[in-house]
Amino acid sequence: MECAPLTRRVDLSRNAKWLRLPPLRRGHWVALGALGLLAAGVIGARIEASRGLDHLVEKEPHRGHAGNKTLIVLLHGYTRGPEALSEVRQALQEVRPNADVMSFRFPWQALSNADPFRIAEQINEHLESIQAERGYEDIVLVGFSMGALLLRKAYVYGAGSIADAPMVAGPRLVSRPAAEWVRHVDRFVLLAGMNRGWSLDFRPEHAGTVSRALRILGLQIARLTGTGRLIRQMQRGEPFVANLRLQWLDIQRGAEASGLRRPAVIQLLGDVDDQVSKEDSRDVEVARDFIWVGVNNTGHADITKLTGSEAAMERRNKLQLAMGDEDDLRQLRRMSPSLALAEDKAVTTVVFVLHGIRDMGEWTSQFDSALQDAFATANRDGRSKLYVHRATYGYFAMGPFLLWSDRQENVRWFMDQVTELKARFPKMRDLHFIGHSNGTYVLASALAKYSTLKVDRVVFAGSVVRRDYPWSSFTGRVAQVRNYVGSADLVVGLFPRVFELPVFDRFNRDIGSAGFNGFEDGFVKDMETQFVRGGHSAALAKENIQSIVDFIIEGKKTEHEDLLTEAHPTWAAYSSNLCWVLWLLLAAAIVQGWRQVPRLARGAFRKFGPHRALSEGRVVWLSRGGYALLLWLLLETF
């Protein structure tokens, strides 16, 4: 009797097969090893990205004699520390032997997560402290590559343009008095400066295919691992760069009224730069007053190498000319190519008309004459002009629209467009906006990301922005908003609408159903029209053009009564409320297709294929690969 429990335990251990782990085969060990290496790589990347963030900006000691009244500030670039500028430092000391030369250092490793806004503000604070201590009469800023952008940002912060400066206690400010050090900045010397940021869209002429592929791969790795935020913020159209371009324009145009010098800016450009394209380096629209100096046989990194060859001596001579007197600068200006720019100082008002998805914006042309006629009537003196900007970011299908990263490409493009408009029209006072579908998302996202963006009157039609978009938080940057809500806009009511529901909102947090349900913010309600009878493009009907024009030109709300209805059709309201069912059915259909396509492929292969048999595994993966490709093509097309 006493042995029975022991026997029972032994029997259980023999029969409990579920406790036994299956033997690990070679493939399993390989997979586990790959996962382990991947995890270690991600952890290592995150550690490397955070290295040095406790000391964002460190300065090296001054060099020179006591009582010097000139300060030269050096700032290195990406993946190359201050040591890379040793030859530059030596060349500058030759031409300015009595100047103090100081270098700043920031976390420059490839995966650095340093905040460029904080770096720029800290440089500004350091220079203000140094100026208070030393009282320099002339300050020269010399930046290489990324360092050129950081120094220019520090300058605009010092000049008082702080809309995107790191938050401090108290209310958000957009301006402050200029710092004393900025008043003494005499010159910028930019060495291969990426003035417009860097871009994968404009490949440097001398960059090879392998180099481009590595940049694309590196960017994707950085995004997936949450690293490389410093270099990603330097991408063309990102807030750091786009805001800087607008801030630079404002400060240079208002320099005289603010009592600031307008420093000479000399940019040395290598003729075989393999890192930054000419378009991104020159930034013709914003940096039109720069002195452009070409340097022969010079790549991106070569610009800092000033000894050892004939080309290096040319770089050295041109750099020292850039540090010379007015006669030297006149010599450089003669070398600088002239830029033909279409500038119109009579334009005071711009209306930006932007299309949506699956649309090339053909409808935008119907606003030209109506807006021009209304503007001419409201401004009878004829001294100012209106410009209607009908730009396009190209065909944008539903698939890319569902991806945040693809939507953000259009936002960056939009900010480039706004900056160029401001450069072309220096007297522009008012920027109005008319957007449809994805065009509404572009503006809403830009307002949220770019603190320097200001628009006056905004018209949304078929909006895909969330209902709870915080319009009230943009008072001072947005004057008025007119939102037209379609009564049967199922493009919005079924698709973006689902991302406002619990669980689904985790996938897309910044699109929604304002074009079907209207906005919740009281800032918009007085000028919102609920409802325009019809679907996604109902508000763009010819009969409604005058209503939109009346708002843009005069800020008043007019309606075309024949287009209006009081509520959604019952079927449209029910369909929108059950949009989640449609998405679940679509997901189920896709999953079912994934499961069934191998069976269909086997049958087709037996009937139409060659006699040579394919293995089961190969049929499965080939068929599912083709199925995934078909889904991708459909999403990219429709």
C-alpha positions as semicolon CSV with decimal commas, in nm:
position;residue;x (nm);y (nm);z (nm)
1;M;0,000;0,000;0,000
2;E;0,282;0,238;0,073
3;C;0,455;0,177;-0,264
4;A;0,155;0,263;-0,481
5;P;0,210;0,642;-0,488
6;L;0,573;0,592;-0,595
7;T;0,469;0,357;-0,879
8;R;0,208;0,611;-0,991
9;R;0,468;0,887;-1,011
10;V;0,697;0,672;-1,226
11;D;0,409;0,590;-1,464
12;L;0,322;0,957;-1,500
13;S;0,675;1,051;-1,597
14;R;0,675;0,784;-1,867
15;N;0,342;0,887;-2,018
16;A;0,371;1,271;-1,994
17;K;0,509;1,323;-2,344
18;W;0,388;1,679;-2,340
19;L;0,663;1,758;-2,091
20;R;0,934;1,654;-2,335
21;L;1,083;1,912;-2,574
22;P;1,135;1,801;-2,935
23;P;1,497;1,750;-3,029
24;L;1,661;2,057;-3,180
25;R;1,784;2,002;-3,532
26;R;2,063;2,187;-3,707
27;G;1,822;2,435;-3,863
28;H;1,674;2,519;-3,523
29;W;2,018;2,593;-3,379
30;V;2,099;2,815;-3,676
31;A;1,772;3,006;-3,631
32;L;1,830;3,049;-3,256
33;G;2,184;3,165;-3,321
34;A;2,065;3,419;-3,578
35;L;1,804;3,552;-3,335
36;G;2,066;3,579;-3,063
37;L;2,301;3,770;-3,291
38;L;2,018;3,998;-3,400
39;A;1,921;4,074;-3,040
40;A;2,284;4,139;-2,947
41;G;2,321;4,365;-3,248
42;V;2,014;4,570;-3,157
43;I;2,127;4,604;-2,794
44;G;2,476;4,702;-2,905
45;A;2,337;4,957;-3,151
46;R;2,119;5,115;-2,881
47;I;2,414;5,136;-2,641
48;E;2,633;5,292;-2,911
49;A;2,358;5,538;-3,005
50;S;2,329;5,666;-2,648
51;R;2,705;5,707;-2,594
52;G;2,805;6,060;-2,507
53;L;2,455;6,201;-2,467
54;D;2,533;6,326;-2,116
55;H;2,777;6,576;-2,267
56;L;2,621;6,692;-2,590
57;V;2,866;6,973;-2,653
58;E;3,219;6,991;-2,521
59;K;3,453;7,272;-2,615
60;E;3,828;7,257;-2,651
61;P;4,033;7,540;-2,499
62;H;4,110;7,864;-2,681
63;R;4,428;7,907;-2,880
64;G;4,584;8,248;-2,932
65;H;4,709;8,541;-2,731
66;A;4,541;8,720;-2,445
67;G;4,340;9,020;-2,560
68;N;4,261;8,885;-2,906
69;K;3,942;9,032;-3,049
70;T;3,869;8,766;-3,311
71;L;3,725;8,420;-3,241
72;I;3,716;8,137;-3,495
73;V;3,476;7,854;-3,408
74;L;3,526;7,511;-3,568
75;L;3,263;7,237;-3,580
76;H;3,326;6,890;-3,720
77;G;3,087;6,670;-3,915
78;Y;2,916;6,330;-3,900
79;T;3,138;6,030;-3,811
80;R;3,447;6,256;-3,801
81;G;3,548;6,430;-3,479
82;P;3,739;6,756;-3,426
83;E;4,066;6,580;-3,506
84;A;3,959;6,567;-3,872
85;L;3,981;6,948;-3,883
86;S;4,342;6,969;-3,766
87;E;4,469;7,083;-4,108
88;V;4,184;7,332;-4,134
89;R;4,279;7,473;-3,793
90;Q;4,641;7,508;-3,900
91;A;4,548;7,686;-4,226
92;L;4,321;7,928;-4,042
93;Q;4,588;8,011;-3,786
94;E;4,827;8,094;-4,068
95;V;4,597;8,355;-4,213
96;R;4,460;8,476;-3,877
97;P;4,760;8,428;-3,643
98;N;4,621;8,648;-3,367
99;A;4,276;8,489;-3,353
100;D;4,150;8,255;-3,084
101;V;4,046;7,922;-3,239
102;M;3,798;7,703;-3,056
103;S;3,646;7,366;-3,145
104;F;3,321;7,214;-3,027
105;R;3,268;6,839;-3,003
106;F;2,933;6,658;-3,015
107;P;2,847;6,282;-3,023
108;W;2,936;6,211;-3,385
109;Q;2,920;5,830;-3,402
110;A;2,723;5,684;-3,692
111;L;2,425;5,569;-3,481
112;S;2,421;5,870;-3,247
113;N;2,083;5,959;-3,097
114;A;2,201;6,307;-3,000
115;D;1,937;6,579;-3,036
116;P;2,058;6,838;-3,291
117;F;1,821;7,102;-3,148
118;R;1,989;7,066;-2,807
119;I;2,336;7,070;-2,964
120;A;2,261;7,396;-3,144
121;E;2,114;7,557;-2,833
122;Q;2,411;7,452;-2,623
123;I;2,652;7,598;-2,879
124;N;2,454;7,921;-2,863
125;E;2,473;7,924;-2,482
126;H;2,847;7,851;-2,480
127;L;2,918;8,128;-2,730
128;E;2,709;8,376;-2,534
129;S;2,904;8,290;-2,218
130;I;3,239;8,319;-2,399
131;Q;3,138;8,651;-2,555
132;A;3,043;8,791;-2,216
133;E;3,382;8,687;-2,084
134;R;3,609;8,788;-2,375
135;G;3,416;9,061;-2,562
136;Y;3,513;8,959;-2,917
137;E;3,468;9,211;-3,196
138;D;3,458;8,956;-3,479
139;I;3,342;8,594;-3,476
140;V;3,391;8,353;-3,767
141;L;3,199;8,023;-3,778
142;V;3,356;7,735;-3,974
143;G;3,152;7,416;-4,014
144;F;3,216;7,094;-4,203
145;S;2,924;6,896;-4,352
146;M;2,669;6,843;-4,072
147;G;2,861;7,095;-3,862
148;A;2,762;7,366;-4,111
149;L;2,393;7,303;-4,036
150;L;2,447;7,293;-3,660
151;L;2,637;7,624;-3,659
152;R;2,371;7,793;-3,870
153;K;2,105;7,664;-3,631
154;A;2,301;7,795;-3,332
155;Y;2,317;8,129;-3,512
156;V;1,941;8,155;-3,568
157;Y;1,879;8,060;-3,204
158;G;2,123;8,329;-3,100
159;A;1,948;8,574;-3,333
160;G;1,624;8,511;-3,144
161;S;1,430;8,270;-3,369
162;I;1,348;7,995;-3,119
163;A;1,016;7,846;-3,230
164;D;1,173;7,498;-3,235
165;A;1,438;7,547;-2,964
166;P;1,440;7,289;-2,682
167;M;1,157;7,349;-2,438
168;V;1,226;7,551;-2,127
169;A;1,000;7,616;-1,832
170;G;0,709;7,843;-1,911
171;P;0,507;7,908;-2,226
172;R;0,645;7,823;-2,570
173;L;0,812;8,131;-2,720
174;V;0,881;8,190;-3,088
175;S;1,129;8,474;-3,042
176;R;1,358;8,642;-2,789
177;P;1,613;8,926;-2,797
178;A;1,925;8,855;-3,000
179;A;2,230;8,734;-2,807
180;E;2,532;8,962;-2,803
181;W;2,764;8,712;-2,974
182;V;2,544;8,700;-3,285
183;R;2,591;9,075;-3,336
184;H;2,962;9,011;-3,387
185;V;2,940;8,723;-3,637
186;D;3,132;8,848;-3,937
187;R;3,153;8,537;-4,153
188;F;3,047;8,177;-4,211
189;V;3,279;7,937;-4,391
190;L;3,100;7,616;-4,484
191;L;3,302;7,315;-4,597
192;A;3,082;7,081;-4,804
193;G;2,787;7,195;-4,595
194;M;2,467;6,994;-4,644
195;N;2,262;7,313;-4,645
196;R;1,938;7,151;-4,756
197;G;2,002;6,831;-4,564
198;W;2,073;6,500;-4,733
199;S;1,834;6,304;-4,948
200;L;1,804;5,965;-5,111
201;D;1,594;6,121;-5,388
202;F;1,883;6,331;-5,520
203;R;2,177;6,095;-5,548
204;P;2,515;6,269;-5,563
205;E;2,651;6,253;-5,915
206;H;2,965;6,073;-5,802
207;A;2,802;5,830;-5,557
208;G;2,794;5,471;-5,678
209;T;2,508;5,223;-5,666
210;V;2,669;5,033;-5,379
211;S;2,702;5,354;-5,176
212;R;2,336;5,437;-5,231
213;A;2,230;5,084;-5,137
214;L;2,432;5,102;-4,815
215;R;2,270;5,436;-4,725
216;I;1,923;5,294;-4,781
217;L;2,008;4,985;-4,574
218;G;2,162;5,197;-4,297
219;L;1,855;5,421;-4,283
220;Q;1,623;5,121;-4,250
221;I;1,839;4,965;-3,977
222;A;1,842;5,294;-3,787
223;R;1,463;5,320;-3,806
224;L;1,406;4,962;-3,696
225;T;1,648;4,986;-3,403
226;G;1,552;5,337;-3,294
227;T;1,903;5,470;-3,354
228;G;2,071;5,726;-3,579
229;R;1,832;6,006;-3,480
230;L;2,102;6,269;-3,528
231;I;2,167;6,192;-3,894
232;R;1,799;6,123;-3,962
233;Q;1,711;6,473;-3,843
234;M;1,952;6,605;-4,107
235;Q;1,744;6,450;-4,385
236;R;1,600;6,693;-4,635
237;G;1,260;6,819;-4,521
238;E;1,294;6,701;-4,160
239;P;1,200;6,961;-3,893
240;F;1,559;7,052;-3,805
241;V;1,646;7,139;-4,165
242;A;1,312;7,272;-4,288
243;N;1,268;7,502;-3,988
244;L;1,625;7,625;-4,024
245;R;1,568;7,726;-4,386
246;L;1,263;7,933;-4,292
247;Q;1,435;8,082;-3,988
248;W;1,740;8,177;-4,194
249;L;1,524;8,361;-4,448
250;D;1,342;8,556;-4,177
251;I;1,659;8,657;-3,994
252;Q;1,851;8,765;-4,305
253;R;1,558;8,971;-4,430
254;G;1,506;9,135;-4,094
255;A;1,874;9,175;-4,003
256;E;1,890;9,549;-4,065
257;A;1,580;9,620;-3,857
258;S;1,717;9,400;-3,576
259;G;2,055;9,570;-3,574
260;L;2,238;9,254;-3,684
261;R;2,520;9,221;-3,931
262;R;2,453;9,019;-4,243
263;P;2,756;8,790;-4,233
264;A;2,928;8,687;-4,553
265;V;2,873;8,314;-4,617
266;I;3,131;8,125;-4,823
267;Q;3,060;7,765;-4,923
268;L;3,344;7,548;-5,053
269;L;3,209;7,268;-5,272
270;G;3,401;6,968;-5,398
271;D;3,344;6,884;-5,764
272;V;3,324;6,508;-5,693
273;D;3,128;6,507;-5,366
274;D;2,999;6,154;-5,314
275;Q;2,786;6,222;-5,005
276;V;2,576;6,535;-5,068
277;S;2,422;6,626;-5,403
278;K;2,471;6,970;-5,555
279;E;2,100;7,042;-5,509
280;D;2,116;6,966;-5,137
281;S;2,447;7,145;-5,086
282;R;2,375;7,466;-5,272
283;D;2,013;7,523;-5,160
284;V;1,972;7,786;-5,431
285;E;1,635;7,921;-5,315
286;V;1,734;8,000;-4,957
287;A;2,110;8,047;-4,980
288;R;2,112;8,275;-5,283
289;D;2,349;8,525;-5,117
290;F;2,614;8,263;-5,044
291;I;2,949;8,283;-5,221
292;W;2,989;7,947;-5,396
293;V;3,348;7,836;-5,443
294;G;3,414;7,522;-5,643
295;V;3,715;7,308;-5,552
296;N;3,865;7,070;-5,809
297;N;3,934;6,699;-5,755
298;T;3,766;6,710;-5,418
299;G;3,524;6,465;-5,260
300;H;3,316;6,516;-4,947
301;A;3,582;6,415;-4,695
302;D;3,867;6,561;-4,904
303;I;3,751;6,917;-4,836
304;T;3,932;6,907;-4,497
305;K;4,259;6,765;-4,637
306;L;4,484;7,060;-4,713
307;T;4,831;6,909;-4,759
308;G;5,002;6,647;-4,974
309;S;4,882;6,722;-5,329
310;E;4,816;6,998;-5,579
311;A;4,441;6,967;-5,522
312;A;4,496;6,998;-5,147
313;M;4,692;7,319;-5,197
314;E;4,405;7,461;-5,403
315;R;4,167;7,384;-5,116
316;R;4,404;7,551;-4,872
317;N;4,435;7,865;-5,083
318;K;4,060;7,902;-5,131
319;L;3,992;7,842;-4,762
320;Q;4,244;8,112;-4,670
321;L;4,086;8,349;-4,923
322;A;3,753;8,286;-4,752
323;M;3,913;8,412;-4,431
324;G;4,066;8,717;-4,598
325;D;3,964;9,080;-4,633
326;E;3,706;9,240;-4,861
327;D;3,940;9,224;-5,162
328;D;3,972;8,847;-5,112
329;L;3,594;8,812;-5,089
330;R;3,548;9,011;-5,410
331;Q;3,789;8,770;-5,578
332;L;3,580;8,475;-5,456
333;R;3,259;8,640;-5,572
334;R;3,403;8,661;-5,922
335;M;3,456;8,284;-5,907
336;S;3,105;8,224;-5,775
337;P;2,848;8,130;-6,042
338;S;2,555;8,367;-6,080
339;L;2,215;8,220;-6,000
340;A;1,909;8,306;-6,207
341;L;1,618;8,312;-5,963
342;A;1,255;8,395;-6,034
343;E;1,185;8,642;-5,756
344;D;0,867;8,850;-5,755
345;K;0,837;9,115;-5,484
346;A;0,485;9,209;-5,591
347;V;0,338;8,879;-5,471
348;T;0,195;8,925;-5,122
349;T;-0,052;8,634;-5,109
350;V;-0,004;8,269;-5,202
351;V;-0,272;8,000;-5,215
352;F;-0,130;7,647;-5,197
353;V;-0,370;7,394;-5,357
354;L;-0,285;7,030;-5,285
355;H;-0,442;6,709;-5,411
356;G;-0,492;6,374;-5,238
357;I;-0,449;6,002;-5,304
358;R;-0,500;5,835;-5,642
359;D;-0,505;6,180;-5,795
360;M;-0,260;6,398;-5,990
361;G;-0,441;6,721;-5,902
362;E;-0,606;6,802;-6,236
363;W;-0,900;6,958;-6,050
364;T;-0,676;7,222;-5,890
365;S;-0,676;7,432;-6,209
366;Q;-1,039;7,532;-6,155
367;F;-0,935;7,763;-5,870
368;D;-0,694;7,982;-6,070
369;S;-0,923;8,233;-6,239
370;A;-1,180;8,239;-5,957
371;L;-0,916;8,324;-5,696
372;Q;-0,742;8,581;-5,917
373;D;-1,071;8,759;-5,996
374;A;-1,176;8,769;-5,630
375;F;-0,833;8,893;-5,522
376;A;-0,833;9,167;-5,787
377;T;-1,174;9,284;-5,665
378;A;-1,063;9,292;-5,302
379;N;-0,734;9,470;-5,386
380;R;-0,827;9,736;-5,638
381;D;-0,506;9,933;-5,592
382;G;-0,327;9,674;-5,806
383;R;-0,006;9,698;-5,606
384;S;-0,007;9,341;-5,480
385;K;-0,041;9,009;-5,655
386;L;-0,176;8,664;-5,573
387;Y;-0,002;8,345;-5,677
388;V;-0,184;8,011;-5,693
389;H;0,060;7,726;-5,633
390;R;-0,066;7,399;-5,779
391;A;0,212;7,155;-5,696
392;T;0,200;6,776;-5,706
393;Y;0,387;6,505;-5,516
394;G;0,283;6,254;-5,781
395;Y;0,039;5,964;-5,783
396;F;-0,012;5,831;-5,430
397;A;-0,193;5,499;-5,401
398;M;-0,382;5,353;-5,105
399;G;-0,097;5,122;-5,005
400;P;0,162;5,397;-4,943
401;F;-0,109;5,608;-4,779
402;L;-0,150;5,345;-4,509
403;L;0,221;5,362;-4,424
404;W;0,331;5,645;-4,196
405;S;0,681;5,665;-4,344
406;D;0,545;5,707;-4,698
407;R;0,299;5,975;-4,586
408;Q;0,583;6,161;-4,417
409;E;0,779;6,180;-4,743
410;N;0,502;6,402;-4,878
411;V;0,511;6,615;-4,563
412;R;0,883;6,676;-4,608
413;W;0,822;6,760;-4,975
414;F;0,552;7,009;-4,871
415;M;0,784;7,194;-4,635
416;D;1,043;7,223;-4,911
417;Q;0,775;7,376;-5,132
418;V;0,672;7,626;-4,863
419;T;1,034;7,733;-4,810
420;E;1,090;7,786;-5,180
421;L;0,771;7,992;-5,207
422;K;0,892;8,214;-4,926
423;A;1,226;8,254;-5,100
424;R;1,065;8,337;-5,436
425;F;0,823;8,587;-5,286
426;P;1,010;8,790;-5,022
427;K;0,707;9,017;-4,959
428;M;0,465;8,726;-4,903
429;R;0,242;8,807;-4,605
430;D;-0,033;8,548;-4,636
431;L;-0,013;8,176;-4,713
432;H;-0,354;8,013;-4,759
433;F;-0,419;7,643;-4,818
434;I;-0,677;7,434;-5,003
435;G;-0,635;7,060;-4,953
436;H;-0,824;6,746;-5,048
437;S;-0,789;6,396;-4,899
438;N;-0,419;6,322;-4,832
439;G;-0,347;6,689;-4,893
440;T;-0,528;6,765;-4,566
441;Y;-0,309;6,515;-4,383
442;V;0,004;6,675;-4,525
443;L;-0,081;7,016;-4,381
444;A;-0,205;6,882;-4,046
445;S;0,108;6,672;-3,999
446;A;0,332;6,962;-4,103
447;L;0,169;7,193;-3,847
448;A;0,227;6,934;-3,576
449;K;0,592;6,873;-3,670
450;Y;0,722;7,211;-3,789
451;S;0,689;7,489;-3,538
452;T;0,797;7,751;-3,793
453;L;0,506;7,681;-4,030
454;K;0,229;7,944;-4,038
455;V;-0,079;7,945;-4,258
456;D;-0,367;8,187;-4,265
457;R;-0,691;8,042;-4,401
458;V;-0,724;7,668;-4,448
459;V;-0,983;7,478;-4,651
460;F;-1,021;7,102;-4,607
461;A;-1,231;6,879;-4,833
462;G;-1,257;6,502;-4,791
463;S;-1,024;6,529;-4,493
464;V;-0,843;6,220;-4,365
465;V;-0,731;6,395;-4,045
466;R;-0,848;6,267;-3,704
467;R;-1,163;6,420;-3,558
468;D;-0,979;6,513;-3,237
469;Y;-0,702;6,706;-3,414
470;P;-0,604;6,986;-3,170
471;W;-0,667;7,295;-3,382
472;S;-0,688;7,519;-3,077
473;S;-0,325;7,451;-2,995
474;F;-0,223;7,616;-3,323
475;T;-0,385;7,953;-3,264
476;G;-0,134;8,215;-3,368
477;R;-0,010;7,988;-3,646
478;V;-0,347;7,923;-3,813
479;A;-0,601;8,201;-3,860
480;Q;-0,918;8,017;-3,975
481;V;-1,019;7,668;-4,086
482;R;-1,309;7,577;-4,320
483;N;-1,390;7,206;-4,326
484;Y;-1,636;7,059;-4,576
485;V;-1,785;6,726;-4,461
486;G;-1,919;6,486;-4,723
487;S;-2,248;6,318;-4,639
488;A;-2,156;5,990;-4,812
489;D;-1,777;6,004;-4,817
490;L;-1,716;5,634;-4,766
491;V;-1,352;5,663;-4,874
492;V;-1,303;5,840;-4,539
493;G;-1,591;5,677;-4,351
494;L;-1,468;5,321;-4,412
495;F;-1,090;5,345;-4,434
496;P;-0,924;5,619;-4,222
497;R;-1,225;5,606;-3,988
498;V;-1,125;5,266;-3,852
499;F;-0,802;5,408;-3,708
500;E;-1,000;5,616;-3,460
501;L;-1,137;5,300;-3,297
502;P;-0,973;5,125;-3,001
503;V;-0,709;4,865;-3,094
504;F;-0,702;4,984;-3,458
505;D;-0,565;5,323;-3,352
506;R;-0,238;5,152;-3,260
507;F;-0,161;5,106;-3,629
508;N;-0,218;5,466;-3,749
509;R;-0,249;5,737;-3,486
510;D;-0,271;6,042;-3,710
511;I;-0,541;5,971;-3,971
512;G;-0,915;5,965;-3,920
513;S;-1,262;6,070;-4,031
514;A;-1,287;6,451;-4,019
515;G;-1,407;6,445;-4,381
516;F;-1,700;6,219;-4,284
517;N;-1,777;6,313;-3,921
518;G;-1,628;6,661;-3,885
519;F;-1,384;6,798;-3,628
520;E;-1,451;6,810;-3,254
521;D;-1,241;7,120;-3,178
522;G;-1,451;7,433;-3,130
523;F;-1,192;7,639;-3,318
524;V;-1,323;7,485;-3,642
525;K;-1,695;7,443;-3,574
526;D;-1,814;7,788;-3,677
527;M;-1,671;7,750;-4,025
528;E;-1,749;7,381;-4,079
529;T;-2,011;7,267;-4,328
530;Q;-2,206;6,954;-4,234
531;F;-2,295;6,817;-4,481
532;V;-2,212;6,854;-4,851
533;R;-2,423;6,601;-5,042
534;G;-2,203;6,340;-5,208
535;G;-1,885;6,140;-5,175
536;H;-1,514;6,199;-5,134
537;S;-1,490;6,489;-5,381
538;A;-1,829;6,645;-5,313
539;A;-1,687;6,977;-5,191
540;L;-1,483;7,017;-5,511
541;A;-1,793;7,041;-5,730
542;K;-1,792;7,346;-5,957
543;E;-2,096;7,484;-5,775
544;N;-1,895;7,497;-5,451
545;I;-1,587;7,676;-5,589
546;Q;-1,725;8,021;-5,507
547;S;-1,786;7,920;-5,145
548;I;-1,420;7,815;-5,111
549;V;-1,297;8,133;-5,284
550;D;-1,511;8,356;-5,060
551;F;-1,348;8,204;-4,755
552;I;-0,990;8,217;-4,885
553;I;-1,006;8,580;-5,004
554;E;-1,245;8,736;-4,753
555;G;-1,266;8,489;-4,464
556;K;-1,644;8,460;-4,482
557;K;-1,869;8,156;-4,483
558;T;-2,105;8,121;-4,777
559;E;-2,298;7,812;-4,884
560;H;-2,455;7,675;-5,201
561;E;-2,784;7,556;-5,057
562;D;-2,853;7,307;-5,335
563;L;-2,542;7,110;-5,235
564;L;-2,630;7,075;-4,866
565;T;-2,805;6,806;-4,666
566;E;-2,871;6,777;-4,293
567;A;-2,738;6,428;-4,220
568;H;-2,562;6,121;-4,347
569;P;-2,775;5,875;-4,544
570;T;-2,870;5,595;-4,306
571;W;-2,681;5,335;-4,507
572;A;-2,364;5,547;-4,503
573;A;-2,382;5,605;-4,127
574;Y;-2,428;5,232;-4,055
575;S;-2,150;5,139;-4,297
576;S;-1,907;5,378;-4,129
577;N;-1,996;5,255;-3,779
578;L;-1,927;4,899;-3,894
579;C;-1,607;4,984;-4,082
580;W;-1,414;4,754;-3,850
581;V;-1,614;4,458;-3,988
582;L;-1,498;4,540;-4,340
583;W;-1,135;4,553;-4,227
584;L;-1,166;4,221;-4,045
585;L;-1,323;4,064;-4,352
586;L;-1,041;4,200;-4,569
587;A;-0,783;4,064;-4,324
588;A;-0,959;3,727;-4,317
589;A;-0,969;3,716;-4,697
590;I;-0,596;3,793;-4,719
591;V;-0,513;3,524;-4,461
592;Q;-0,736;3,272;-4,636
593;G;-0,569;3,353;-4,966
594;W;-0,229;3,300;-4,801
595;R;-0,342;2,957;-4,686
596;Q;-0,508;2,845;-5,009
597;V;-0,268;2,975;-5,273
598;P;-0,025;2,678;-5,239
599;R;-0,310;2,433;-5,306
600;L;-0,416;2,631;-5,614
601;A;-0,056;2,651;-5,730
602;R;-0,009;2,273;-5,700
603;G;-0,321;2,214;-5,908
604;A;-0,214;2,464;-6,173
605;F;0,135;2,317;-6,184
606;R;0,004;1,966;-6,235
607;K;-0,223;2,080;-6,516
608;F;-0,012;2,334;-6,702
609;G;0,343;2,298;-6,569
610;P;0,636;2,094;-6,696
611;H;0,667;1,727;-6,607
612;R;0,956;1,784;-6,366
613;A;0,812;1,784;-6,015
614;L;0,880;2,060;-5,763
615;S;0,926;1,989;-5,396
616;E;0,638;2,071;-5,162
617;G;0,836;2,343;-4,985
618;R;0,935;2,512;-5,308
619;V;0,575;2,523;-5,433
620;V;0,461;2,678;-5,105
621;W;0,717;2,954;-5,099
622;L;0,700;3,035;-5,468
623;S;0,321;3,059;-5,460
624;R;0,312;3,268;-5,143
625;G;0,586;3,494;-5,273
626;G;0,383;3,555;-5,589
627;Y;0,073;3,618;-5,376
628;A;0,255;3,877;-5,163
629;L;0,387;4,046;-5,477
630;L;0,035;4,061;-5,622
631;L;-0,101;4,222;-5,303
632;W;0,180;4,477;-5,305
633;L;0,116;4,566;-5,671
634;L;-0,255;4,612;-5,600
635;L;-0,186;4,843;-5,306
636;E;0,069;5,041;-5,509
637;T;-0,180;5,084;-5,794
638;F;-0,517;5,152;-5,633
